[in-house]
Structure formats: C-alpha cells, structure tokens
Amino acid sequence: MSGLLWFIALFVVATIVAIAVGFNTGYVLIVMAPWRIEISLAMFVIGIIIICLSLYTFSRLAYLSLSLPSRVQAYRQKRSKNRARSALYQGLTDYFEGNFKRAEKQVELALENGESPALSAVVAARSAHELHKFEKRDLYLAKITELGPETRLLRLTTHADLLLDERRFNEALTLLKEAHRLSPKHIRAHQLLLKAQLATGAWHNAIDTLDLLESLHAIDEIYALPLRRNAWQQQLRLAATYLDDLKAVWKSIPSVMRQDNLLAHSAAGYFIDLKAYDEALIIIEKNLEKSWDDALVALYGECQSQSNRAQIEKAENWLKDHPDNAVLLLTLAKLCIRESLWGKAQSYLDASLFIDPSREAQALQQELIERVGPPKQTQPRNNNEIDPDFGAA
C-alpha cells in the first residue's frame, strides 16, 4: 500500500515538473571566456537538484563506509549483551527450579559479559553454595566486593546467609553486625541477625532484634511469640543459679510476657528449685487467675511454703470452677498429705484416680497406703462424692 502511494506521489510530482517546464521560457546564461553556455532554466534547476542528490548520496556512502567497523562492533556488543541478558534470565529460572549446576553456568556467562554483575555474582555464589563448591562461592562473593561500596550491603547479607546455612554462626554474626551499622533498619539483615543471635545464645540481643522487626512489621506475631518466650526462658535458665539474679531477670521481663503460662511455668520451676516458694506461688496464682493451666496447677503442689493451709483454701476455691480436673484434685491431695490431712488427701486422690488414673496418682496412692494403710472404701465412686471422713486428720 505504501509503495502505491509513493508511485502516485512521484507521478504527480513528475507531471507538475513537466507542465512547469513546458510553460517556462526562461534560460540561464553562463559565460566563462572564451566559452559561453546557454541552458534553459528548467534544465538548470533539474541539474542542480541532481548534483545535490549525487553529493548527498556520495557523502552518505562515504560515512557508512568509514563508520562500518564501529557499527559492526556495536552490533556485536548488542548481540552479546542480549545473549548475556538471556543467560541471566535463564540462570535465575534454573536457580529457582533447583537446577543449580546449570544456573551457575548460565549466570557465569552473564557475569563474564558484564550483565547485571552484582545480581549475576549473587546467583552464581548461591548456586555454587548449593553445590558445596565453597571456594568458588567465595570467589563470586569477592567479585561483588570489587564492584564498589554500593554493593557492600548485598555482599554482607548474602555471605552471612550462606554462612548461617553452613552453621558458621559466629562468622555470620560478625558480618551481620557490620550490615546493621550500614543500614540500621534493613529488614533482611535483621532477620538473618536474629537467626544468628538465637544460634549463638545472644538472647538479650535477640529480644531487641525481635522488637525492631515487630516495629518494622517484618515478623508475624505468632512466629515471634515462641522465639521471644524461648529467649526469656534461656535467660531465666542462665540466672537460675542465684536467687537475686533470677529475681532480676524475672522483673526485667515485660508484664505482658510474664502472663505467658509457659514462661511462668519455667520461672516458677526455677524458683522452686532454689526453694523460693513464695515467689513461685505469686507467679502461679497470678497466672491462674488470668488463664487456667494444668501444668501450673501441678507445679502449685510442689511449692512447700509455710502457708500450706492457705494454698489448700486457694486450691479448693479453684475446685469450685474445675470440679472434674484430675490435676487439681491430685495437687490438693499432695497439699493435704503435707498437712497430714489423711482423710481429705485420700478423698481427693480417689477422685483424681477415678477421672485419670495417672502414674503419678498411683504412685502417690501407694505412698499414702504405706503411711496410713489401705483406704476404708476402695470401690470406684462418683468424683463429686466426698468421703464422710473428709476433714479427718
């Protein structure tokens, strides 16, 4: 269609020129002694146009001829760049598909041709790491360093991530501390830093990192809670040798975390081990007021405080709301035995065994038999039934 339009346009131009030449009677006189040239004006104009077109064509051909080597070189470079970019894309695809050997080969080709050198080096390093070619991995990481300071954070986080996978936690921690100095709010660096801190036992620092990640909305609360709980549990464990240290750590825990029953169970257990029963009682009772937990109830029976009668009254109040709780009944049996309330102890123990004949309850029953003899009533009865001798000492 365009060819037809050009033909029509040329035909129109030729027609106009022919008509103009036919009507034009002017001429051009050129005198160069001893010569004299006379030519029609139309032919002179046509000649000038032809000469100009010839000069343009010649100069264009000369320019193309002289620039041909550079144009060929530019074409080759463009073709090489396209191939390198295609190799990088293919390498990324292979890496995420798990074909690490082919991925390394492809991105190495891209790296040699200078296509996205930082990205190519990172993918090559990760591919070599997956193939356990650690020396080659380090060479790729060194190439990232050579690219300049702007790629420093990329190298640090990548290298630290690979070292963590290799379980070289202390080396990774050193790199991540440097990354933290470079970018105090870099999410990926702090996620890796948290992993390194947990692996090396830097519990207090891990809690600070968790706080930062939560403030940046970079970690889910459900995932953060067990990590935070474990960090505090480990700090309690390390402080469990001395009572003052244990009190200081427990006091430093935020009040919201102290309401966590698992953490409270750990703390109360350590206080009981140090015979600080009053501290353990306070922890257990406060947490049970907020949420019921059988493990804390069981631990309540291990507290040998001087206010044992008050413990029994507290537990009997809980029994009103949890009458069928075998753990609570067993705890009451232990507390009553400690106060030599044998009738009460037997009744609570029988009720606990009826609901759940656990090994601990059976062992306590055997202990009670050895102390006061076999119970008067041994047949099963409803757990809400209380022995007529309930309050006998």
C-alpha positions as CSV (number, residue, x, y, z in Angstrom):
1,M,0.0,0.0,0.0
2,S,2.8,2.4,0.9
3,G,4.6,1.6,-2.4
4,L,1.4,2.5,-4.4
5,L,1.2,5.8,-2.5
6,W,4.9,6.6,-3.3
7,F,4.3,5.8,-7.0
8,I,1.3,8.1,-7.2
9,A,3.2,10.9,-5.4
10,L,6.1,10.6,-7.8
11,F,3.7,10.6,-10.8
12,V,2.1,13.8,-9.5
13,V,5.4,15.5,-9.0
14,A,6.7,14.5,-12.5
15,T,3.5,15.8,-14.1
16,I,3.8,19.1,-12.3
17,V,7.5,19.4,-13.3
18,A,6.7,18.6,-16.9
19,I,3.9,21.2,-17.0
20,A,6.2,23.8,-15.4
21,V,9.0,23.1,-17.9
22,G,6.6,23.4,-20.8
23,F,5.3,26.8,-19.7
24,N,8.7,28.2,-18.6
25,T,10.6,30.1,-21.3
26,G,13.4,31.4,-19.2
27,Y,17.1,30.4,-19.6
28,V,20.4,30.6,-17.7
29,L,23.5,32.1,-19.4
30,I,26.9,31.1,-18.1
31,V,29.9,32.9,-19.5
32,M,33.4,31.7,-18.9
33,A,35.7,33.2,-21.5
34,P,36.2,32.1,-24.1
35,W,33.2,29.8,-23.5
36,R,29.5,30.7,-23.4
37,I,26.9,28.3,-22.2
38,E,23.2,28.9,-22.5
39,I,20.7,26.5,-20.9
40,S,17.0,26.6,-20.1
41,L,16.0,27.5,-16.6
42,A,14.2,24.2,-16.1
43,M,17.2,22.1,-17.1
44,F,19.4,24.2,-14.9
45,V,17.2,23.6,-11.8
46,I,16.9,19.9,-12.6
47,G,20.7,19.7,-12.9
48,I,21.2,21.5,-9.6
49,I,18.9,19.0,-7.9
50,I,20.6,16.0,-9.5
51,I,24.1,17.3,-8.4
52,C,22.8,17.9,-4.8
53,L,21.3,14.4,-4.6
54,S,24.5,12.9,-6.0
55,L,26.7,14.8,-3.5
56,Y,24.4,13.7,-0.6
57,T,24.4,10.1,-1.8
58,F,28.2,10.1,-2.1
59,S,28.7,11.6,1.3
60,R,26.3,9.2,2.9
61,L,28.1,6.2,1.3
62,A,31.4,7.6,2.4
63,Y,30.1,8.0,6.0
64,L,28.7,4.5,6.1
65,S,31.9,3.0,4.7
66,L,34.0,4.8,7.3
67,S,31.7,4.0,10.3
68,L,31.2,0.4,9.3
69,P,33.8,-1.1,11.7
70,S,32.3,0.8,14.7
71,R,28.8,-0.2,13.6
72,V,29.8,-3.8,13.3
73,Q,31.4,-3.6,16.8
74,A,28.3,-2.0,18.3
75,Y,26.1,-4.7,16.7
76,R,28.3,-7.4,18.1
77,Q,28.2,-5.8,21.6
78,K,24.4,-5.5,21.4
79,R,24.1,-9.2,20.4
80,S,26.5,-10.2,23.2
81,K,24.5,-8.2,25.7
82,N,21.3,-9.7,24.6
83,R,22.8,-13.2,24.9
84,A,24.1,-12.3,28.4
85,R,20.7,-11.0,29.5
86,S,19.1,-14.1,28.2
87,A,21.6,-16.2,30.0
88,L,20.9,-14.3,33.3
89,Y,17.2,-14.8,32.9
90,Q,17.7,-18.5,32.2
91,G,20.1,-18.8,35.2
92,L,17.5,-17.3,37.5
93,T,14.9,-19.7,36.2
94,D,17.2,-22.6,36.7
95,Y,18.2,-21.5,40.2
96,F,14.6,-21.2,41.4
97,E,13.8,-24.6,39.8
98,G,16.7,-26.1,41.8
99,N,18.9,-26.8,38.8
100,F,22.0,-25.2,40.4
101,K,24.6,-26.6,38.1
102,R,23.0,-25.2,35.0
103,A,22.2,-22.0,36.9
104,E,25.8,-21.4,37.8
105,K,26.9,-22.0,34.2
106,Q,24.3,-19.5,32.8
107,V,25.0,-16.7,35.3
108,E,28.7,-17.2,34.9
109,L,28.2,-16.4,31.2
110,A,26.2,-13.3,32.1
111,L,28.9,-12.3,34.6
112,E,31.7,-12.6,32.0
113,N,29.7,-10.3,29.7
114,G,29.1,-7.7,32.4
115,E,25.3,-8.2,32.5
116,S,24.0,-7.1,35.9
117,P,27.3,-8.1,37.6
118,A,26.0,-7.8,41.2
119,L,22.9,-9.9,40.6
120,S,24.8,-12.4,38.4
121,A,27.5,-12.8,41.1
122,V,24.9,-13.4,43.9
123,V,23.1,-16.0,41.9
124,A,26.4,-17.7,41.0
125,A,27.6,-17.7,44.6
126,R,24.3,-19.2,45.8
127,S,24.3,-21.8,43.1
128,A,27.9,-22.8,44.0
129,H,27.0,-22.9,47.7
130,E,24.1,-25.3,46.9
131,L,26.6,-27.5,45.0
132,H,29.0,-27.3,48.1
133,K,31.7,-25.6,46.0
134,F,32.6,-23.2,48.8
135,E,35.9,-21.9,47.4
136,K,34.2,-21.0,44.1
137,R,31.4,-19.4,46.1
138,D,33.9,-17.2,47.9
139,L,35.4,-16.1,44.6
140,Y,32.0,-15.0,43.3
141,L,31.4,-13.1,46.6
142,A,34.8,-11.4,46.1
143,K,33.6,-10.2,42.7
144,I,30.7,-8.4,44.4
145,T,33.2,-6.6,46.6
146,E,35.1,-5.4,43.5
147,L,32.0,-3.7,42.2
148,G,32.3,-0.9,44.7
149,P,30.9,0.3,48.1
150,E,27.3,0.4,46.9
151,T,27.2,-3.4,46.7
152,R,28.7,-3.9,50.2
153,L,25.3,-4.5,52.0
154,L,24.4,-7.0,49.3
155,R,27.6,-8.9,49.8
156,L,27.3,-8.9,53.6
157,T,23.8,-10.2,53.7
158,T,24.4,-12.8,51.0
159,H,27.6,-14.0,52.6
160,A,26.0,-14.1,56.1
161,D,23.0,-16.1,54.8
162,L,25.3,-18.7,53.3
163,L,27.4,-18.9,56.4
164,L,24.3,-19.5,58.5
165,D,23.3,-22.3,56.2
166,E,26.8,-23.7,56.8
167,R,26.3,-23.3,60.6
168,R,29.2,-20.9,60.9
169,F,27.2,-18.7,63.2
170,N,29.9,-16.6,64.8
171,E,31.4,-15.6,61.4
172,A,27.9,-14.7,60.1
173,L,27.2,-12.7,63.3
174,T,30.3,-10.6,62.6
175,L,29.1,-9.8,59.1
176,L,25.6,-9.0,60.2
177,K,26.8,-6.6,62.9
178,E,28.6,-4.7,60.1
179,A,25.4,-4.8,58.0
180,H,23.5,-3.4,60.9
181,R,25.9,-0.5,61.1
182,L,25.5,0.2,57.4
183,S,21.7,0.0,57.5
184,P,20.1,0.0,61.0
185,K,16.6,-0.7,59.6
186,H,17.4,-3.2,56.8
187,I,14.8,-5.9,57.3
188,R,16.6,-8.9,55.6
189,A,19.8,-8.1,57.5
190,H,18.0,-8.1,60.8
191,Q,16.1,-11.3,60.0
192,L,19.4,-13.0,59.5
193,L,20.8,-11.3,62.6
194,L,18.0,-12.7,64.7
195,K,18.8,-16.2,63.4
196,A,22.5,-15.8,64.2
197,Q,21.8,-14.4,67.7
198,L,19.4,-17.3,68.5
199,A,22.0,-19.8,67.3
200,T,24.9,-18.3,69.3
201,G,22.8,-17.8,72.5
202,A,22.8,-13.9,72.4
203,W,19.3,-14.0,74.0
204,H,19.1,-10.4,75.2
205,N,20.2,-9.1,71.8
206,A,17.8,-11.4,70.1
207,I,14.9,-9.9,72.0
208,D,16.0,-6.4,70.9
209,T,16.1,-7.6,67.3
210,L,12.6,-9.1,67.7
211,D,11.3,-5.7,68.9
212,L,12.9,-4.0,65.9
213,L,11.4,-6.4,63.4
214,E,8.0,-6.1,65.0
215,S,8.2,-2.3,64.8
216,L,9.0,-2.7,61.1
217,H,6.1,-5.1,60.6
218,A,8.7,-7.6,59.3
219,I,7.8,-10.6,61.5
220,D,4.5,-12.2,62.3
221,E,3.4,-12.0,66.0
222,I,2.5,-15.7,66.0
223,Y,6.0,-16.6,64.9
224,A,7.7,-14.0,67.2
225,L,6.0,-15.2,70.4
226,P,7.7,-18.6,70.7
227,L,11.1,-17.0,69.8
228,R,10.6,-14.3,72.4
229,R,9.5,-16.9,75.0
230,N,12.4,-19.1,74.4
231,A,14.9,-16.2,74.6
232,W,13.4,-15.2,78.1
233,Q,13.4,-18.9,79.2
234,Q,17.1,-19.2,78.3
235,Q,17.9,-16.0,80.3
236,L,16.0,-17.4,83.2
237,R,17.9,-20.7,82.9
238,L,21.2,-18.9,82.9
239,A,20.2,-16.9,86.0
240,A,18.7,-19.9,87.9
241,T,21.9,-20.5,89.9
242,Y,21.5,-17.4,92.2
243,L,18.2,-16.2,93.6
244,D,19.0,-12.5,93.2
245,D,19.9,-13.0,89.5
246,L,16.7,-14.9,88.9
247,K,14.6,-12.2,90.5
248,A,16.3,-9.6,88.4
249,V,15.7,-11.4,85.2
250,W,12.0,-12.1,86.0
251,K,11.5,-8.5,87.0
252,S,13.0,-7.3,83.7
253,I,10.5,-9.4,81.6
254,P,7.6,-7.2,80.3
255,S,4.4,-7.7,82.2
256,V,2.6,-9.0,79.1
257,M,5.2,-11.8,78.7
258,R,5.0,-12.7,82.4
259,Q,1.4,-13.6,81.8
260,D,2.5,-16.3,79.4
261,N,1.9,-19.6,81.2
262,L,4.8,-21.5,79.6
263,L,7.2,-18.8,80.6
264,A,5.6,-18.5,84.1
265,H,6.0,-22.3,84.5
266,S,9.7,-22.1,83.7
267,A,10.2,-19.2,86.1
268,A,8.2,-20.8,88.9
269,G,10.1,-24.1,88.4
270,Y,13.4,-22.3,88.8
271,F,12.2,-20.5,92.0
272,I,11.1,-23.8,93.4
273,D,14.5,-25.3,92.7
274,L,16.1,-22.5,94.7
275,K,13.4,-23.1,97.5
276,A,12.0,-19.6,96.9
277,Y,8.5,-21.0,97.2
278,D,6.7,-17.6,98.0
279,E,8.0,-16.2,94.7
280,A,6.8,-19.3,92.8
281,L,3.4,-19.1,94.5
282,I,2.9,-15.5,93.4
283,I,3.7,-16.3,89.8
284,I,1.5,-19.3,89.7
285,E,-1.5,-17.7,91.4
286,K,-1.4,-14.6,89.3
287,N,-1.3,-16.5,86.1
288,L,-4.0,-18.9,87.1
289,E,-6.3,-16.0,87.8
290,K,-6.0,-14.9,84.2
291,S,-5.9,-18.3,82.4
292,W,-6.2,-21.8,83.6
293,D,-3.2,-24.1,83.0
294,D,-2.9,-27.7,84.3
295,A,0.9,-27.5,84.2
296,L,0.9,-24.6,86.6
297,V,-1.6,-26.3,88.8
298,A,0.7,-29.3,89.0
299,L,3.6,-27.1,89.9
300,Y,1.5,-25.5,92.6
301,G,1.6,-28.7,94.5
302,E,5.4,-28.6,94.5
303,C,5.5,-25.3,96.4
304,Q,6.3,-26.2,100.1
305,S,5.6,-22.8,101.6
306,Q,4.8,-22.0,105.2
307,S,1.3,-21.0,104.2
308,N,0.3,-24.5,103.2
309,R,-3.2,-24.1,104.6
310,A,-3.7,-21.0,102.6
311,Q,-2.7,-23.0,99.5
312,I,-5.3,-25.6,100.3
313,E,-8.0,-23.0,100.6
314,K,-6.9,-21.3,97.3
315,A,-7.0,-24.7,95.5
316,E,-10.4,-25.6,97.0
317,N,-11.7,-22.4,95.6
318,W,-10.4,-23.3,92.2
319,L,-12.1,-26.7,92.6
320,K,-15.5,-25.0,92.6
321,D,-14.9,-23.9,89.0
322,H,-13.0,-27.0,87.9
323,P,-14.6,-29.9,89.9
324,D,-13.5,-32.6,87.4
325,N,-9.9,-31.6,87.0
326,A,-7.7,-34.6,87.8
327,V,-4.6,-32.5,88.1
328,L,-6.1,-30.1,90.6
329,L,-7.5,-32.9,92.7
330,L,-4.1,-34.6,92.7
331,T,-2.5,-31.3,93.8
332,L,-5.0,-31.0,96.6
333,A,-4.1,-34.5,97.7
334,K,-0.4,-33.6,97.8
335,L,-1.1,-30.4,99.8
336,C,-3.3,-32.3,102.3
337,I,-0.7,-35.0,102.8
338,R,1.8,-32.3,103.6
339,E,-0.6,-31.1,106.3
340,S,-1.3,-34.7,107.4
341,L,-5.0,-34.3,106.4
342,W,-5.1,-38.0,105.5
343,G,-8.9,-38.3,105.0
344,K,-9.0,-35.3,102.8
345,A,-6.0,-36.5,100.9
346,Q,-7.5,-39.9,100.3
347,S,-10.7,-38.4,99.1
348,Y,-9.0,-36.1,96.6
349,L,-6.7,-38.8,95.5
350,D,-9.6,-41.2,94.9
351,A,-11.4,-38.6,92.8
352,S,-8.3,-37.9,90.8
353,L,-7.7,-41.6,90.1
354,F,-11.3,-42.1,89.1
355,I,-11.1,-39.3,86.5
356,D,-7.5,-40.0,85.3
357,P,-5.5,-43.0,86.8
358,S,-2.2,-41.4,86.0
359,R,1.1,-43.0,87.1
360,E,1.8,-40.1,89.5
361,A,-1.5,-40.5,91.2
362,Q,-1.0,-44.3,91.5
363,A,2.5,-43.7,93.0
364,L,1.0,-41.2,95.5
365,Q,-1.7,-43.7,96.4
366,Q,1.0,-46.3,97.2
367,E,2.9,-43.8,99.3
368,L,-0.3,-42.9,101.2
369,I,-1.1,-46.6,101.8
370,E,2.4,-47.1,103.2
371,R,1.8,-44.1,105.6
372,V,-1.7,-44.7,106.8
373,G,-2.7,-48.1,105.5
374,P,-5.3,-49.0,102.8
375,P,-8.4,-46.8,102.4
376,K,-11.6,-47.9,104.0
377,Q,-13.5,-47.6,100.7
378,T,-11.7,-48.8,97.6
379,Q,-14.6,-49.3,95.1
380,P,-15.0,-46.5,92.5
381,R,-17.4,-43.8,93.3
382,N,-18.6,-40.6,91.6
383,N,-15.9,-37.9,91.7
384,N,-18.3,-35.4,93.2
385,E,-18.8,-37.7,96.3
386,I,-16.6,-36.7,99.2
387,D,-15.5,-39.2,101.9
388,P,-17.5,-38.9,105.1
389,D,-14.2,-38.6,106.9
390,F,-13.3,-35.7,104.6
391,G,-11.8,-33.4,107.2
392,A,-10.3,-36.0,109.5
393,A,-6.7,-35.6,110.4
